Amino acid sequence: MDKSDEESFENNLDSETCQKLVEEFTAVTNTDEALAQFYLQDHNWKLEPSLNAFYEAQNGTSDAVTSGRSENSADGDDVMVTFENLLTKVTMKPPDKFKFITWNLDGLDDHNLKRRTKAVIKIMETEQPDIIFFQEVIPATYSYLEDHLPQYMIVPGGLENYFVATLLKRTTVYFDGHFIEPFPNTLMGRNILFVDCHIGSLKLRLLNSHLESTQDGAEERKAQFRKALKILKAGSKEHTSIFAGDLNLRDKEAKEAQIPNDIYDLWESCGQRQECKFTWDTLRNTNKTINSKFKPRARYDRVYLHQSDPPSLKPLHFGLIGIQKVSGTQSFPSDHWGISVSFDIVNQRAVTSSPPPSHASDVNLHSVPSTSKTSAGESSFSVKCSDSLEDSVIEINSSDMQSSSSSLKRKLSIVELD
């Protein structure tokens, strides 16, 4: 189509058709009409090239391409998008459910690290979670995750030694901001990574942490856990908060913390299935050698939920992932099992908002959390699974947060895990 044909096509569009295209663009991208008009006008009011350009801008690459509407979508509600040859469905409606995963990747153990990391990638591609918490990420695995999970925005809680990272699926979860709160007395560089985001009308505050390890760190770990619980209680009533990660908690320590009644342990809320209890289980997981007859088992990894007011989430299923050995090895993907939790979103509705930045480096690194208080017992919502299914903000130079894998590799002089 030459330029005159394009102008003729645009001039022949009536206002009703243009408005419908704008509404479809905003429904897919969860952005506002002004941004939709910008992309549509710039691409001759053609929806798919406009969406393509939008996701290219978010992904920071020219490899994001729309592939047309899904043949199986009802009333054309879905558009297929590829991120670097990975096909992803973009819904025209806000999702009414989402999947969450948290997993300690054991990046400090270099045994079969490349194969184990590849196995993690494959599991993520199969599970298709919307939100991921990783712990014990090292620079090499961080870079590898960026290269092989382009459909996720990755927000790291550091860039040196080992750290946590939160991943948001670009087509369903929209990034609003983040900050990092260090634990002042940690001897292991531990912190909490906060990420604010939304899925349609659902506003989320995500707290990803790796609490102090070992028995020697028990007192500091308990202090860290109490601090996290206090932050959960102080959250905005509009936000649903999820606090999860490798918390290294012993059951006795959790009991001593006197967890408030409106903060829910999702393993307990989802039926306390014994086969899903232990996430660090040397009886079943042989990645760590224990030279004794006693094989320790612990529920180190946990997921806690604090509801908005009114409540906005219903947990459906709590399960474990990474429980099969990596092909061609005698190793599991990690010495921890990962946790997968599925949620229903209560009263989901469409919203308009500004688009998320394309990389973590675009974020205001000095944002502070809302501290409006909620009192215990305000919510009478019962968190149960469906029977049908089983103090200062750390400052980081934005140049250290570049999302380009190549620049990170040069900065840290690391070995690629290809």
Secondary structure, DSSP 8 states (H G I E B T S, - for coil): --HHHHHHHHHT--HHHHHHHHHHHHHHH---HHHHHHHHHHTTT-HHHHHHHHHHHHHTSTTEEEEEE-TT-GGG-EEEEEETTEEEEEESS--SEEEEEEEE--TT--TTHHHHHHHHHHHHHHH--SEEEEEEE-HHHHHHHHHH-TTEEEEES-SSSSEEEEEEETTT-EEEEEEEEE-TT-SS--EEEEEEEEETTEEEEEEEEE---SGGGHHHHHHHHHHHHHHHHTS-TT-EEEEEEE----HHHHHHTT--TTEEEHHHHTT--GGGT-SEETTT--SS---SS---EE--EEEEEE--SS--EEEEEEEEE--S--TTSS--S-SS-EEEEEEEETT----------SSGGGS-TT---------TT---------TT---------GGGG---HHHHHHHHT-----
